[in-house]
Amino acid sequence: MFQDDRGLLQGTLELLILRALSWQEAHGYGIARWIELATDDALRVEEGSLYPALHRMAAKGWVEPDWGVSENNRRAKFYRLTEEGRSRLRDKTLGWNRMVAVVAKALSAPAQPGGGSS
């Protein structure tokens, strides 16, 4: 699902990553897996999108990486949300909710809002 909606995913990827990290730190695979599970496999994040986003977010100070050992006993980079990241999560969530409401309003609007003629 959403194969042709790549722009939608790119625009929301940071929000989804922030949400995935809002409970606990996670490595990249764990973040991608959470997104799949949370969306009933409707959204899948490829490594080529996930890791550049995580690097950008680390550069912005929203997440902090640290090396650790995964559940498979392998060395992995884990990411945790910073206070700035928590603030961004709140802001982006509010913005996303506003956008959803506006788009829903537009989709349910009459063909010509305001009753004007073309």
TINU-45187 format. One record per atom (N, C-alpha, C): x, y, z; residue in one letter; chain. Coordinates in steps of 0.1 Angstrom, whole numbers, plus 5000, padded with zeros to 4 digits. Atoms other than C-alpha are relative to their C-alpha. Layout:
N
+------+------+------+------+-------+
!   xx !   yy !   zz ! rest ! kette !
+------+------+------+------+-------+
!    X !    Y !    Z !    A !     A !
...
+------+------+------+------+-------+
end
This chain:
118
+------+------+------+------+-------+
!   xx !   yy !   zz ! rest ! kette !
+------+------+------+------+-------+
! 5008 ! 4988 ! 5000 !    M !     A !
! 5000 ! 5000 ! 5000 !    M !     A !
! 5009 ! 5012 ! 5000 !    M !     A !
! 4993 ! 4987 ! 5001 !    F !     A !
! 5011 ! 5036 ! 4994 !    F !     A !
! 5012 ! 5000 ! 4991 !    F !     A !
! 4989 ! 5000 ! 5009 !    Q !     A !
! 5035 ! 5026 ! 4966 !    Q !     A !
! 5002 ! 5013 ! 4993 !    Q !     A !
! 4999 ! 4988 ! 5008 !    D !     A !
! 5027 ! 5058 ! 4947 !    D !     A !
! 5000 ! 5012 ! 5009 !    D !     A !
! 5001 ! 4989 ! 4991 !    D !     A !
! 5026 ! 5080 ! 4978 !    D !     A !
! 5014 ! 5003 ! 5007 !    D !     A !
! 4987 ! 4998 ! 4994 !    R !     A !
! 5064 ! 5083 ! 4984 !    R !     A !
! 5001 ! 5014 ! 5006 !    R !     A !
! 4999 ! 4986 ! 4995 !    G !     A !
! 5061 ! 5121 ! 4989 !    G !     A !
! 4993 ! 5001 ! 5014 !    G !     A !
! 5007 ! 5001 ! 4987 !    L !     A !
! 5036 ! 5114 ! 5017 !    L !     A !
! 5009 ! 4994 ! 5011 !    L !     A !
! 4991 ! 5006 ! 4990 !    L !     A !
! 5060 ! 5091 ! 5035 !    L !     A !
! 5012 ! 5009 ! 5003 !    L !     A !
! 4988 ! 4992 ! 4997 !    Q !     A !
! 5090 ! 5114 ! 5031 !    Q !     A !
! 4996 ! 5012 ! 5009 !    Q !     A !
! 5004 ! 4988 ! 4992 !    G !     A !
! 5070 ! 5143 ! 5046 !    G !     A !
! 4996 ! 4996 ! 5014 !    G !     A !
! 5004 ! 5004 ! 4987 !    T !     A !
! 5060 ! 5122 ! 5076 !    T !     A !
! 5010 ! 4991 ! 5007 !    T !     A !
! 4990 ! 5010 ! 4995 !    L !     A !
! 5091 ! 5100 ! 5081 !    L !     A !
! 5005 ! 5005 ! 5013 !    L !     A !
! 4994 ! 4995 ! 4987 !    E !     A !
! 5106 ! 5123 ! 5108 !    E !     A !
! 4990 ! 4998 ! 5011 !    E !     A !
! 5011 ! 5002 ! 4989 !    L !     A !
! 5073 ! 5123 ! 5127 !    L !     A !
! 4999 ! 4986 ! 5004 !    L !     A !
! 5001 ! 5015 ! 4996 !    L !     A !
! 5071 ! 5085 ! 5126 !    L !     A !
! 5012 ! 4996 ! 5008 !    L !     A !
! 4988 ! 5004 ! 4993 !    I !     A !
! 5107 ! 5081 ! 5137 !    I !     A !
! 4999 ! 5006 ! 5014 !    I !     A !
! 5001 ! 4994 ! 4987 !    L !     A !
! 5102 ! 5106 ! 5166 !    L !     A !
! 4990 ! 4992 ! 5009 !    L !     A !
! 5010 ! 5008 ! 4993 !    R !     A !
! 5070 ! 5087 ! 5176 !    R !     A !
! 5006 ! 4987 ! 5005 !    R !     A !
! 4995 ! 5013 ! 4997 !    A !     A !
! 5088 ! 5054 ! 5175 !    A !     A !
! 5010 ! 5000 ! 5011 !    A !     A !
! 4990 ! 4998 ! 4989 !    L !     A !
! 5115 ! 5067 ! 5198 !    L !     A !
! 4994 ! 5006 ! 5013 !    L !     A !
! 5006 ! 4993 ! 4989 !    S !     A !
! 5091 ! 5084 ! 5222 !    S !     A !
! 4999 ! 4991 ! 5012 !    S !     A !
! 5001 ! 5009 ! 4989 !    W !     A !
! 5089 ! 5053 ! 5244 !    W !     A !
! 5013 ! 4995 ! 5005 !    W !     A !
! 4987 ! 5005 ! 4996 !    Q !     A !
! 5124 ! 5040 ! 5244 !    Q !     A !
! 5010 ! 5001 ! 4988 !    Q !     A !
! 4991 ! 5000 ! 5011 !    E !     A !
! 5156 ! 5040 ! 5224 !    E !     A !
! 4999 ! 4988 ! 4991 !    E !     A !
! 5001 ! 5012 ! 5010 !    A !     A !
! 5158 ! 5017 ! 5193 !    A !     A !
! 5011 ! 5002 ! 4989 !    A !     A !
! 4991 ! 5000 ! 5011 !    H !     A !
! 5181 ! 5008 ! 5165 !    H !     A !
! 4992 ! 5001 ! 4987 !    H !     A !
! 5007 ! 4997 ! 5012 !    G !     A !
! 5172 ! 5014 ! 5129 !    G !     A !
! 4990 ! 4989 ! 4996 !    G !     A !
! 5009 ! 5010 ! 5003 !    Y !     A !
! 5156 ! 4980 ! 5123 !    Y !     A !
! 4988 ! 5000 ! 5009 !    Y !     A !
! 5011 ! 4999 ! 4990 !    G !     A !
! 5135 ! 4984 ! 5155 !    G !     A !
! 4991 ! 5011 ! 4996 !    G !     A !
! 5008 ! 4988 ! 5004 !    I !     A !
! 5123 ! 5018 ! 5143 !    I !     A !
! 4991 ! 4996 ! 4988 !    I !     A !
! 5007 ! 5004 ! 5013 !    A !     A !
! 5114 ! 5004 ! 5108 !    A !     A !
! 4989 ! 4990 ! 5004 !    A !     A !
! 5009 ! 5011 ! 4996 !    R !     A !
! 5097 ! 4974 ! 5124 !    R !     A !
! 4988 ! 5006 ! 5007 !    R !     A !
! 5011 ! 4994 ! 4992 !    W !     A !
! 5076 ! 4996 ! 5148 !    W !     A !
! 4991 ! 5007 ! 4990 !    W !     A !
! 5008 ! 4993 ! 5010 !    I !     A !
! 5064 ! 5017 ! 5118 !    I !     A !
! 4991 ! 4990 ! 4993 !    I !     A !
! 5008 ! 5011 ! 5007 !    E !     A !
! 5053 ! 4985 ! 5100 !    E !     A !
! 4989 ! 4995 ! 5009 !    E !     A !
! 5010 ! 5006 ! 4991 !    L !     A !
! 5035 ! 4971 ! 5130 !    L !     A !
! 4989 ! 5010 ! 5003 !    L !     A !
! 5010 ! 4990 ! 4996 !    A !     A !
! 5019 ! 5004 ! 5140 !    A !     A !
! 4990 ! 5004 ! 4988 !    A !     A !
! 5008 ! 4997 ! 5012 !    T !     A !
! 5005 ! 5008 ! 5104 !    T !     A !
! 4994 ! 4988 ! 4994 !    T !     A !
! 5005 ! 5013 ! 5005 !    D !     A !
! 4995 ! 4972 ! 5100 !    D !     A !
! 5006 ! 4997 ! 4986 !    D !     A !
! 4992 ! 5002 ! 5012 !    D !     A !
! 5022 ! 4969 ! 5073 !    D !     A !
! 4996 ! 5008 ! 4988 !    D !     A !
! 5004 ! 4991 ! 5011 !    A !     A !
! 5007 ! 4997 ! 5052 !    A !     A !
! 5012 ! 5009 ! 4996 !    A !     A !
! 4988 ! 4992 ! 5003 !    L !     A !
! 5040 ! 5017 ! 5055 !    L !     A !
! 5012 ! 4992 ! 5003 !    L !     A !
! 4987 ! 5007 ! 4998 !    R !     A !
! 5074 ! 5002 ! 5051 !    R !     A !
! 5011 ! 5010 ! 4997 !    R !     A !
! 4990 ! 4990 ! 5001 !    V !     A !
! 5105 ! 5023 ! 5055 !    V !     A !
! 5013 ! 4992 ! 4996 !    V !     A !
! 4987 ! 5006 ! 5005 !    E !     A !
! 5136 ! 5013 ! 5034 !    E !     A !
! 5012 ! 5006 ! 5007 !    E !     A !
! 4988 ! 4995 ! 4995 !    E !     A !
! 5171 ! 5016 ! 5047 !    E !     A !
! 5005 ! 5013 ! 4994 !    E !     A !
! 4996 ! 4988 ! 5007 !    G !     A !
! 5178 ! 5042 ! 5020 !    G !     A !
! 4993 ! 5012 ! 5004 !    G !     A !
! 5008 ! 4988 ! 4995 !    S !     A !
! 5152 ! 5065 ! 5035 !    S !     A !
! 5002 ! 5002 ! 5015 !    S !     A !
! 5000 ! 5000 ! 4986 !    L !     A !
! 5155 ! 5056 ! 5072 !    L !     A !
! 5013 ! 5006 ! 5005 !    L !     A !
! 4988 ! 4995 ! 4995 !    Y !     A !
! 5192 ! 5061 ! 5078 !    Y !     A !
! 5004 ! 5014 ! 4997 !    Y !     A !
! 4998 ! 4986 ! 5003 !    P !     A !
! 5196 ! 5094 ! 5060 !    P !     A !
! 4992 ! 5009 ! 5009 !    P !     A !
! 5009 ! 4992 ! 4991 !    A !     A !
! 5166 ! 5107 ! 5080 !    A !     A !
! 5006 ! 5000 ! 5014 !    A !     A !
! 4994 ! 5001 ! 4986 !    L !     A !
! 5182 ! 5095 ! 5113 !    L !     A !
! 5013 ! 5009 ! 5001 !    L !     A !
! 4988 ! 4992 ! 5000 !    H !     A !
! 5215 ! 5112 ! 5104 !    H !     A !
! 4996 ! 5015 ! 5000 !    H !     A !
! 5004 ! 4986 ! 5000 !    R !     A !
! 5197 ! 5145 ! 5096 !    R !     A !
! 4994 ! 5004 ! 5013 !    R !     A !
! 5006 ! 4997 ! 4987 !    M !     A !
! 5178 ! 5143 ! 5128 !    M !     A !
! 5010 ! 5000 ! 5011 !    M !     A !
! 4989 ! 4999 ! 4990 !    A !     A !
! 5210 ! 5136 ! 5148 !    A !     A !
! 5007 ! 5014 ! 4998 !    A !     A !
! 4993 ! 4987 ! 5003 !    A !     A !
! 5226 ! 5167 ! 5131 !    A !     A !
! 4992 ! 5011 ! 5005 !    A !     A !
! 5008 ! 4990 ! 4994 !    K !     A !
! 5196 ! 5187 ! 5142 !    K !     A !
! 4998 ! 5000 ! 5015 !    K !     A !
! 5001 ! 5001 ! 4985 !    G !     A !
! 5199 ! 5175 ! 5178 !    G !     A !
! 4987 ! 4994 ! 5005 !    G !     A !
! 5013 ! 5005 ! 4996 !    W !     A !
! 5165 ! 5157 ! 5178 !    W !     A !
! 5002 ! 4985 ! 5005 !    W !     A !
! 4997 ! 5013 ! 4995 !    V !     A !
! 5180 ! 5122 ! 5183 !    V !     A !
! 5015 ! 4999 ! 5003 !    V !     A !
! 4986 ! 5002 ! 4996 !    E !     A !
! 5212 ! 5110 ! 5199 !    E !     A !
! 5004 ! 4985 ! 4998 !    E !     A !
! 4996 ! 5014 ! 5002 !    P !     A !
! 5230 ! 5079 ! 5186 !    P !     A !
! 5010 ! 4995 ! 5010 !    P !     A !
! 4990 ! 5006 ! 4991 !    D !     A !
! 5250 ! 5055 ! 5207 !    D !     A !
! 5001 ! 4985 ! 4996 !    D !     A !
! 4998 ! 5014 ! 5004 !    W !     A !
! 5265 ! 5021 ! 5200 !    W !     A !
! 4996 ! 4991 ! 5012 !    W !     A !
! 5004 ! 5010 ! 4990 !    G !     A !
! 5251 ! 4991 ! 5218 !    G !     A !
! 4999 ! 4986 ! 4994 !    G !     A !
! 5001 ! 5014 ! 5005 !    V !     A !
! 5243 ! 4954 ! 5214 !    V !     A !
! 4985 ! 4997 ! 4998 !    V !     A !
! 5014 ! 5003 ! 5003 !    S !     A !
! 5210 ! 4943 ! 5197 !    S !     A !
! 4996 ! 4987 ! 5007 !    S !     A !
! 5005 ! 5012 ! 4995 !    E !     A !
! 5188 ! 4915 ! 5208 !    E !     A !
! 5006 ! 4988 ! 4994 !    E !     A !
! 4994 ! 5011 ! 5007 !    N !     A !
! 5206 ! 4894 ! 5183 !    N !     A !
! 5015 ! 4999 ! 5003 !    N !     A !
! 4986 ! 5000 ! 4995 !    N !     A !
! 5239 ! 4900 ! 5201 !    N !     A !
! 5009 ! 5006 ! 4990 !    N !     A !
! 4991 ! 4994 ! 5010 !    R !     A !
! 5252 ! 4922 ! 5173 !    R !     A !
! 5001 ! 5015 ! 5004 !    R !     A !
! 4998 ! 4985 ! 4998 !    R !     A !
! 5267 ! 4957 ! 5175 !    R !     A !
! 4991 ! 5008 ! 4991 !    R !     A !
! 5010 ! 4991 ! 5007 !    A !     A !
! 5241 ! 4983 ! 5165 !    A !     A !
! 5000 ! 5014 ! 5006 !    A !     A !
! 5002 ! 4986 ! 4995 !    K !     A !
! 5236 ! 5020 ! 5167 !    K !     A !
! 4986 ! 5002 ! 5004 !    K !     A !
! 5013 ! 4997 ! 4994 !    F !     A !
! 5207 ! 5029 ! 5190 !    F !     A !
! 4998 ! 5015 ! 5000 !    F !     A !
! 5004 ! 4986 ! 5000 !    Y !     A !
! 5189 ! 5062 ! 5188 !    Y !     A !
! 4991 ! 5003 ! 5011 !    Y !     A !
! 5010 ! 4996 ! 4989 !    R !     A !
! 5172 ! 5080 ! 5217 !    R !     A !
! 4996 ! 5014 ! 4997 !    R !     A !
! 5006 ! 4986 ! 5002 !    L !     A !
! 5150 ! 5111 ! 5216 !    L !     A !
! 5007 ! 5009 ! 5010 !    L !     A !
! 4995 ! 4989 ! 4992 !    T !     A !
! 5165 ! 5143 ! 5230 !    T !     A !
! 4988 ! 5008 ! 5005 !    T !     A !
! 5011 ! 4991 ! 4997 !    E !     A !
! 5145 ! 5170 ! 5247 !    E !     A !
! 4995 ! 5008 ! 4988 !    E !     A !
! 5004 ! 4993 ! 5012 !    E !     A !
! 5146 ! 5189 ! 5215 !    E !     A !
! 4992 ! 4992 ! 4991 !    E !     A !
! 5008 ! 5010 ! 5008 !    G !     A !
! 5133 ! 5158 ! 5197 !    G !     A !
! 4986 ! 4999 ! 5006 !    G !     A !
! 5014 ! 5001 ! 4994 !    R !     A !
! 5104 ! 5156 ! 5222 !    R !     A !
! 4992 ! 5012 ! 4996 !    R !     A !
! 5007 ! 4988 ! 5004 !    S !     A !
! 5096 ! 5192 ! 5215 !    S !     A !
! 4996 ! 5000 ! 4985 !    S !     A !
! 5003 ! 5002 ! 5014 !    R !     A !
! 5097 ! 5185 ! 5177 !    R !     A !
! 4989 ! 4991 ! 4998 !    R !     A !
! 5011 ! 5010 ! 5001 !    L !     A !
! 5074 ! 5155 ! 5182 !    L !     A !
! 4987 ! 5007 ! 5003 !    L !     A !
! 5013 ! 4993 ! 4997 !    R !     A !
! 5048 ! 5177 ! 5199 !    R !     A !
! 4996 ! 5010 ! 4989 !    R !     A !
! 5003 ! 4990 ! 5011 !    D !     A !
! 5051 ! 5204 ! 5172 !    D !     A !
! 4995 ! 4993 ! 4988 !    D !     A !
! 5003 ! 5007 ! 5013 !    K !     A !
! 5050 ! 5180 ! 5143 !    K !     A !
! 4987 ! 4992 ! 5001 !    K !     A !
! 5013 ! 5007 ! 4998 !    T !     A !
! 5021 ! 5160 ! 5158 !    T !     A !
! 4988 ! 5010 ! 4999 !    T !     A !
! 5010 ! 4989 ! 5002 !    L !     A !
! 5001 ! 5193 ! 5161 !    L !     A !
! 4998 ! 5004 ! 4986 !    L !     A !
! 5000 ! 4997 ! 5014 !    G !     A !
! 5010 ! 5202 ! 5126 !    G !     A !
! 4993 ! 4990 ! 4991 !    G !     A !
! 5006 ! 5011 ! 5008 !    W !     A !
! 5001 ! 5168 ! 5112 !    W !     A !
! 4985 ! 5000 ! 5003 !    W !     A !
! 5014 ! 5001 ! 4997 !    N !     A !
! 4967 ! 5168 ! 5130 !    N !     A !
! 4993 ! 5012 ! 4993 !    N !     A !
! 5006 ! 4989 ! 5007 !    R !     A !
! 4960 ! 5203 ! 5116 !    R !     A !
! 4999 ! 4997 ! 4985 !    R !     A !
! 5000 ! 5003 ! 5014 !    M !     A !
! 4969 ! 5191 ! 5081 !    M !     A !
! 4989 ! 4990 ! 4997 !    M !     A !
! 5010 ! 5011 ! 5002 !    V !     A !
! 4947 ! 5160 ! 5084 !    V !     A !
! 4986 ! 5007 ! 5000 !    V !     A !
! 5014 ! 4994 ! 4999 !    A !     A !
! 4917 ! 5182 ! 5095 !    A !     A !
! 4998 ! 5009 ! 4987 !    A !     A !
! 5002 ! 4991 ! 5012 !    V !     A !
! 4923 ! 5207 ! 5066 !    V !     A !
! 4997 ! 4992 ! 4987 !    V !     A !
! 5002 ! 5008 ! 5011 !    V !     A !
! 4926 ! 5180 ! 5040 !    V !     A !
! 4986 ! 4993 ! 5000 !    V !     A !
! 5013 ! 5006 ! 4999 !    A !     A !
! 4895 ! 5162 ! 5053 !    A !     A !
! 4989 ! 5010 ! 4997 !    A !     A !
! 5010 ! 4989 ! 5002 !    K !     A !
! 4876 ! 5195 ! 5052 !    K !     A !
! 4999 ! 5002 ! 4984 !    K !     A !
! 5000 ! 4998 ! 5015 !    A !     A !
! 4887 ! 5200 ! 5015 !    A !     A !
! 4994 ! 4989 ! 4993 !    A !     A !
! 5005 ! 5012 ! 5007 !    L !     A !
! 4878 ! 5165 ! 5005 !    L !     A !
! 4985 ! 4999 ! 5002 !    L !     A !
! 5014 ! 5000 ! 4998 !    S !     A !
! 4843 ! 5169 ! 5020 !    S !     A !
! 4993 ! 5012 ! 4996 !    S !     A !
! 5006 ! 4987 ! 5004 !    A !     A !
! 4837 ! 5204 ! 5006 !    A !     A !
! 4992 ! 4998 ! 4987 !    A !     A !
! 5008 ! 5000 ! 5012 !    P !     A !
! 4811 ! 5210 ! 4979 !    P !     A !
! 5009 ! 5003 ! 4988 !    P !     A !
! 4992 ! 4999 ! 5012 !    A !     A !
! 4824 ! 5211 ! 4943 !    A !     A !
! 5005 ! 5015 ! 4999 !    A !     A !
! 4996 ! 4986 ! 5001 !    Q !     A !
! 4825 ! 5249 ! 4945 !    Q !     A !
! 4997 ! 5007 ! 5013 !    Q !     A !
! 5002 ! 4993 ! 4987 !    P !     A !
! 4830 ! 5263 ! 4980 !    P !     A !
! 4995 ! 5014 ! 4998 !    P !     A !
! 5006 ! 4986 ! 5001 !    G !     A !
! 4810 ! 5295 ! 4986 !    G !     A !
! 4989 ! 5002 ! 4990 !    G !     A !
! 5011 ! 4999 ! 5010 !    G !     A !
! 4785 ! 5287 ! 4959 !    G !     A !
! 5002 ! 5008 ! 4988 !    G !     A !
! 4998 ! 4992 ! 5011 !    G !     A !
! 4802 ! 5307 ! 4933 !    G !     A !
! 5000 ! 4992 ! 4987 !    G !     A !
! 5001 ! 5007 ! 5013 !    S !     A !
! 4800 ! 5299 ! 4896 !    S !     A !
! 5014 ! 5001 ! 4993 !    S !     A !
! 4987 ! 5000 ! 5006 !    S !     A !
! 4829 ! 5290 ! 4874 !    S !     A !
! 4999 ! 5009 ! 4988 !    S !     A !
+------+------+------+------+-------+
end
